[in-house]
Amino acid sequence: MLDSLTSALKSQIAAATEATSGLRVDDPVIDVPRDLAHADLACPVAFDLAKRIKTATGEKRAPRDLATAIVGWLQEPGRLPAGIARLDVAGAGYVNVFLDRAAILAALVAGSPMTTTDGAEKVIVEHTSVNPNKAAHIGHLRNSVLGDSIVRILRAAGHRVEIQNYIDNTGVQVADVVVGFLHLEPHTLDEIKAIPDPFDYYCWDLYSRVGVWYRDGNAEGRENPEKLALRAEAQHAIESASGPIAEMAEYVAMRNLEALLRTMYRLGITYDVMPRESEVLQSNFWSDAFEMMKAAGSIHYEADGKHAGCWVMRAEEADASTDDDDFAADKILVKSNGLVTYAGKDIAYHLWKLNRIDRDFSYRRFHEYPDGHVVWITTPDPSAGETDHARFGHGDRYINVIDVGQSYVQDFVKKGVMSVANDPKVAASTHLDYEKVGLTVAACDDLGLPLADDERKRTFIGMSGRKGRGVKADDLLDMLEQNALAEVRSRVEKMNYPEDEQAAIAHTIAIGAVRYFLLKFSRNAVIAFDLKEALSFQGEAGPYIQYSAVRLNSIFAKLRDAGVDLDDPLGRLGRDRVTELLAAEENADFWPVVYLCAQLPETLARTAAGLEPSIIARYAFQAAQLTNEFYHRHQVRNETDADRQALMIAIIGLVQRTLVDALATLGIDVPERM
């Protein structure tokens, strides 16, 4: 609401500057004052206009006189946008704007404060993309929670979104687990199938042991070339997609993937389609991309030098700062042995995402969620493909959620895509990077992770999956749910909640705790996760905001039990009475609460534009703080003035819905009671 009103006001102010001075100030600045008692909006356009007049004509005009003329023009009948009550001139020349507060409140109460666009653009969000070789860990949670929240935010802002989870089922990590099953702890495929769940935990331990085995038992030693050759042998067999090693790798990867989906669903995270690297390799996507890049002149063959026999994409000179293989000035896309590199495969995959390759995968159902939503996966066998699914890919732009360590490669991939698909929509595609996440010392103690004496002096304890040092995502969620359940039981001892409801509440609190903690920091902030801080019912934490919304639910329940009429409180009061009540000195803190609720759509728009969930996370916390201050100052149930109570009921209902809507964009639910 406020964003559309502000947009209309800017247009009219621009017209007013031209009408009153002959010079037009397009897109004038409009601010929200710190003290809403002075105005709801303030515009310093007269100061800008005075400078322009002096530059153009040499004439010196007082900003206050210009502001007075602008206000006079705007207040002519039919010129002020709906929702604005009046204007005045303040100070040296500010145009102060006062909203029709009763009308704004009525509009907000009547409908959701969320706004949407026409949904014409399709955005493909790729996130999680965990190697399917072991259990997910806490670092994967930041990627998945961030990606899932971006999906929710974009959908709330009106975009069509497809969720992809790229499965690297042919990579070295899967090969390492297969090496473990073949050489370190020999198993037949049937024996692997007989391993009980949690299978991903079993693979976690095996993977870390293989890393030490490559180093002949010394975790800090050099890797044994003969043992590494077994990895290369396994990886080549996997990429060939035939034979017993490939069959073993397929089973290991897909069973780990099933475990991953269960873990992520605990957090409310789902996917639409999971393209697999094996099918990217076998689908001839790369051959199409290769020919397109050759035709565009963006890739060339090196006949001699250290990259002899390779196809490379020339980097920008500004990028030519290192000769490291991963950050080479000339990025190798095809090695001299004919193998396509990670960057080459990614370029082909992204061109498919953007409908620039006239091919498609075959798909089969992989998993069905409790609500009936199906996640599809690519299949190498067209005869096994199913067709009753949405049209995957064909996006206008993509967003890849990948850690900051992959920034160079992702930038290079985009350059490759842009070299053959250069248009503004493709240019808007982005790598959404984020920093690493570890644990505090206290969290390590809570989770039973041993630390050396020198590590206890640190504020951040890093994880390493290859070294077997880390916290499995499910273990973290289990601990959070246990702690949340203990808190719930301490609070509901006298309320006699059923056990299953207590468990459900604890789950909702735990998920809210971990999601909010991972999202309240900006993406470029390194996070040290702390269980106690995340689960706090005080301060900037998910449970605090959830409890703020639940408390408002309880107010309505008690009012209903007391026989208070909760239906259409504003209608019973009438517009004039609402205006009078909002203007009353004793109700001075009512409007700031309403005004903050009105800012949710604009906050959502900024969050979507910046792809920064911490913006709306901070907004939710601010709303919870203001709500609790309001709650403590005004005892709605004990209010003796029926009109004032009715207005408070309307405001509380609006705030409760705003909190629920804001939290929903972060993937956080609000239980009925806590």
TARAHU-V962428 format. One line per field, one symbol per residue. ss: DSSP state (H for helix, E for strand, - for the rest). burial: I if it has 16 or more other C-alpha atoms within 10 Angstrom, else O. Layout:
ss->???
burial->???
This chain:
ss->-HHHHHHHHHHHHHHHHHHHH---------E---------EEE-HHHHHHHHHHHHH-----HHHHHHHHHHHH---------EEEEEEE---EEEEEE-HHHHHHHHHH-----------EEEEE----------EHHHHHHHHHHHHHHHHHHH---EEEEE--E----HHHHHHHHHHHHH----HHHHH-----HHHHHHHHHHHHHHHH----------HHHHHHHHHHHHHHHH---HHHHHHHHHHHHHHHHHHHHHHH------EE-EHHHHHH--HHHHHHHHHHHH---EE---------EEEE--HHH-----HHH--EEEEE-----E-HHHHHHHHHHHH--------EEEEEEE-----EEEEEE--HHH------------EEEEE--HHHHHHHHHHHHHHHHH---HHHH--EEE----EEE-HHHHHH------HHHHH---E--E----E--EHHHHHHHHHHHHHHHHHHH-------HHHHHHHHHHHHHHHHHHHHHH------EEE-HHHH-------HHHHHHHHHHHHHHHHHHHH-------HHHHH-HHHHHHHHH-HHHHHHHHHHHHHH-HHHHHHHHHHH---HHHHHHHHHHHHHHHHHHHH--HHH---HHHHHHHHHHHHHHHHHHHHHHHH---------
burial->IIIOOIOOIIOIIIIIIIOIOOIIIOOIOIOOOOOOOOIIIIIIIIIOIIIIIOOOOOOOOOIIOIIIIIIOIIOOOOOIIOIIOOIIIIOOIIIIIIIOIIIIIIOIIOOOIIIOOOOOOIIIIIIIIIIIIIIIIIIIIIIIIIIIIIIIIIIIIIIIIIIIIIIIIIIIIIIIIIIIIIOOOOOOIOOOOOOOOOIIIOIIIIIIIIIIIIIOOOIOOOIOOOIIOIIOOIIIIIIOIOOOIIOIIIOIIIIIIOIIIIIIOOIOIIIIIIIIIIIIIOIOIIOIIIOIIOOOOIIOIOOOOOIOIIIIIIIOOOOOOOOOOOIIIIIIIIOOOOOIOOIIIIIIIIIIIIIIIOOIIIIIIOIOOOOOOIIIIIIIOOOOIOOOOOOIIIIIIIIIIIIIOOOOIIOIIIIIIIOIIOOOOIIOIIIIIIIIIIIIIIIIOOOOOOOOOOOOOOOIIOIOIIIIOIIIIIOIIOOIIIIIIOIIIOOOOOOOOOOOOIIOIIIIIIIIIIIIIIIIIIIOOOIIIIIOIIIIIOOIIIIIIIIIIIIIIOIIOOIOOOOIOOOOIIOOIOIOIIIOIIIOOOOOIIIOIIIIIIIIIIIIIIIIOOIIIIIIIIIIIOIIIIIIOIIOOOOIIOOOOOIIIIIIIIIIIIIIIIIIIIIIIIIIIIIOII
